[in-house]
Amino acid sequence: MKPFSLLCVDNEEEFMANIKEFFDNLGNTVNTARNGQQGLLRAKEHQPQAVFLDISMPHIDDTETLRLIREIDDRIQV
């Protein structure tokens, strides 16, 4: 599998750590964010190819986060 850039947006630390470790070990670049606001900043900074997006987060909901990620780059797989 060709390495890719991934963003994991989730407020559960253990889940994010597991996802990061798994994909890091496969040679991928993984960035994390604890909420939608951080996720949007990371998406702008790192231009990931794919995003794991929690559907229940504080501050900004999943639907709004998804919409704003699509505005950044509609090619990002979420």
Stockholm file with secondary structure:
# STOCKHOLM 1.0

chainA/1-78         MKPFSLLCVDNEEEFMANIKEFFDNLGNTVNTARNGQQGLLRAKEHQPQAVFLDISMPHIDDTETLRLIREIDDRIQV
#=GR chainA/1-78 SS CCCCEEEEECSCHHHHHHHHHHHHHTTCEEEEESSHHHHHHHHHHHCCSEEEECSSCSSSCHHHHHHHHHHHCTTSBC
#=GC SS_cons        CCCCEEEEECSCHHHHHHHHHHHHHTTCEEEEESSHHHHHHHHHHHCCSEEEECSSCSSSCHHHHHHHHHHHCTTSBC
//
